């Protein structure tokens, strides 16, 4: 908790208005390097992402095209593509190191 508090204070000193720290396996950011691999490895019996109609941030539409369920998107001030997430099925948590 102390490290999280220090992180929040440091972020505020750099001009960040607020920070949210949470742990989840409900969604996965497009900044996750493993996202394309997990999509390729998905099958009818072991799918890592919820099926959906696509949409959302332009990065998601361009790179994933279809068959994903949009979650959240955050525009970054440095001009990079947005940080955008799609829903996962929690099977991803089995692949993350503990």
Secondary structure as the mmCIF struct_conf table of DSSP 4:
data_model
#
loop_
_struct_conf.conf_type_id
_struct_conf.id
_struct_conf.beg_label_comp_id
_struct_conf.beg_label_asym_id
_struct_conf.beg_label_seq_id
_struct_conf.end_label_comp_id
_struct_conf.end_label_asym_id
_struct_conf.end_label_seq_id
HELX_RH_AL_P HELX_RH_AL_P1 UNK A 2 UNK A 13
TURN_TY1_P TURN_TY1_P1 UNK A 14 UNK A 15
BEND BEND1 UNK A 25 UNK A 26
STRN STRN1 UNK A 27 UNK A 29
TURN_TY1_P TURN_TY1_P2 UNK A 30 UNK A 31
TURN_TY1_P TURN_TY1_P3 UNK A 33 UNK A 34
HELX_RH_AL_P HELX_RH_AL_P2 UNK A 35 UNK A 41
BEND BEND2 UNK A 44 UNK A 46
BEND BEND3 UNK A 48 UNK A 48
STRN STRN2 UNK A 49 UNK A 49
BEND BEND4 UNK A 56 UNK A 57
HELX_RH_AL_P HELX_RH_AL_P3 UNK A 58 UNK A 63
TURN_TY1_P TURN_TY1_P4 UNK A 64 UNK A 64
BEND BEND5 UNK A 66 UNK A 67
STRN STRN3 UNK A 70 UNK A 74
TURN_TY1_P TURN_TY1_P5 UNK A 77 UNK A 78
BEND BEND6 UNK A 79 UNK A 80
HELX_LH_PP_P HELX_LH_PP_P1 UNK A 81 UNK A 82
STRN STRN4 UNK A 83 UNK A 87
STRN STRN5 UNK A 88 UNK A 88
BEND BEND7 UNK A 90 UNK A 90
HELX_RH_3T_P HELX_RH_3T_P1 UNK A 91 UNK A 94
TURN_TY1_P TURN_TY1_P6 UNK A 95 UNK A 95
BEND BEND8 UNK A 96 UNK A 96
#
